[in-house]
């Protein structure tokens, strides 16, 4: 079910009303229309003088015309309780985010991933790598694109810890904070976490992706 909210239009005669609409959108819309309905009912019920009734009714209709265009469906949404088996292969990756920032280097090659109703290509590039003891701390950027203008990208902090003495098998914990998005993922927020095993010799990653992603529905 969609909620309703008010989004004030830039109409100079009601600039103060705009500020109030922005401050308390959903409540104000509901309160206004309840007030409007009550007044009109009162005019009819008590048979107020014709001239006064017409004047007051006209005033209410004009004010309603100013407010109603700013009341629209709230399309914001969250894809919650994400839990996706993930398999990726490392290689040389390059992509450019919709904001124009380009990335290239070692990362996870594009693979098909489905978040809720959105299916697209998910890939990553390593932006910083630091050896810590026998493990590694890594920063990455992941980019998702469904091919229909709905994208999001992340800022990652990952930790690789060795699983044996071969230097090949590692346990990966990667925390991906949603950094931006377009389309339905405009003003995106949320967090994804990957828990996986990585073989540095074969370049294969296998694990689980969990978390939540929110967007404003393209408003």
N, C-alpha and C positions, 0 to 999 in steps of 0.2 A: 504494500500500500504506500502511495506517495504522500508525503507531508506537504504542506503548503507554506510558503514563506513570502514575505514582501521584499521586493527589491526596488528601492525608490528610483523613479525616473528623475532626470534633471529638469525639473519644472520650477523656475524661479519663484512664482507666487507661493509655492508651498515648500520653500527650502527648509523651514523648521520642521515641517511634517516629514520631509525626507530624512533628516537626522534621526527623528524618532523612529521612523520605519526601519532604518539601518540598525538602530540599537536594540529594538525588540520586535523583529519582523513577524514571526508566526503569531505571537500573542496579539499584536496590534491589529493584524488583519482580521483575526477571529473576533476581537472585541469590537472593531469598527462595524463589521457586518451585523453583529448582534445588536449593536446600538441602532444602526440604520433600520433593521427590521422592527425593533421595538417602537421607534418613533413613528414609523409609517403606520403601524398597527394602532398606535394611540390616536393618530390623526383621524383614522377611520372610525374607531370605537367611540370617541367622544364628540364627533361631529363638530369639530372646531370651525370657526368662521371661515367661509370659503376663501376669502382673499389671503388670510394668514396661512391657511393650510396649503394653498397653492405656492405661496412664497417660500415657506419652510420646506415643502416637498421638493421644490425646484433647487433650493440650496443644497439639500442632501443629495440629490441626483448629480449635481455638478461636482460636489466633493467626491462622490463615489466614482465618477468618471476619471478623476485625477488619481485616485488610489488604486483602482482595480487593475490598470495596465501594469502596475508594479508587482502584482501578486501572481506568482508563477509556481509551477511544480518544482520541488526540490529534488533534483536528479542524483544527488550525491549517494554513494553506495560504498560498501566494503565487501571484499571477498575474504571471508573469515575461515578459520580452521583449515587453511591450506595444508595438505599433506600429500606430496607428490614424490614417487620414486624418481630419482634422477640419475642419469648416466651421461657422462660427457667424456670427450676426448680432447686432450690438449693439442695445441698447434699454434700457428701464427694467425692472428686475428686482427682485423681492422674494421672500424665502423665510425660513423659520425653521428653524434646526437642531434636531435632537432634544433637544439640551441646553437649548433655550429661547432661544438667542441669535438675534435677528432682524436681517436685513440688507435694505436697500433702496437702490436707486440705479442708476447706469449700470453695465451689465455685458453679459455674453453671454446672450441669450435661451435658454430651455430647448431642448435638442436631444437626440435619441436617440443614445446611445452604448452600446456593448457592451464590457464588461471581462470577458474569459473567458466564463463562463456567465451573467453578470449583465448584463442589458440594462435601461436606465432613462434617466431624464432627467438631463442634466448642464447646470449653469448657473453663473453667477458674478456677483459684485457687486464693484465697485471700492470699496476702503475708504480709500485714500490715493493721491494723485497729485502728483508733483513734477516741474516742468520742469527739465531738466538740459541746458544748451546748446540744441541743436536737437532733442533727444530728450526722453523722459519716463521717469521711474522710477515704477512703479505697484505698489501692494499690492492684492491681491484675496483673496476667498474663493470657492472652487468648491464646489459641493454636488452629490453624486450620490445618486439615490434610485431603486431598482428597483421601488418600489411594494409590496414584500413584506417590508418591515422591514429590508432590507439597505441601509445608507447609509454614505457616508463624506464627509468634507469636508477642505478643504486650507487652508494658509496660503501665499500666493503672493508671489513677488518677480519682477516683470516689468520688462523694459527694451524701450522702443520707440526705434528709431533710424531716421532718415529714409533713404529709398531714392532720393529725387530732390529737386528744389528746389520742388516744388509744395506741400509741406506736407500732402499727402494720403496718400502711400504710405509705410508704415513696415515695418521688419523687427521682429518680435516674438520675444523669447526669454522664456519664462515658466517659472520653476522652482516647482513645486507640491509642498510637503512635506505628506504626509498627517498631519492633525492629530487625527483622531478618526473613530469610526464606530459603527455599531450592527448587530445581527443577526450575520450571518456575518463582517462587517467590524468586530466588536467588537475593541477594542484594536488598531485598524488602524495600519499603519506603511507606509513606502515613500516613493517620490518619482516624480512625473510631470513631464515637460518638454514644453512646446509650442514648436515652431519654426514660425513662420507669417509670411505677409504680410498686412498690414491696410490697408484703404482707409478712411480716416477720413471720407470724403465719403459713400460708400455704406454704411459700417458693416459691411462684409463681411470676415471673417477666413478664410483658407484656409492649411492647413499640415498638420503631422503631430504627433501626440501619442505620446510614448514613455515607458517606465519600468516600474515594478513596484509592486504593491499586495499587502500581506499582511494577513490577519485571523486570529482564533483560532477561526473556525468557529462562533461563537456560544456558547462555553463560559462 
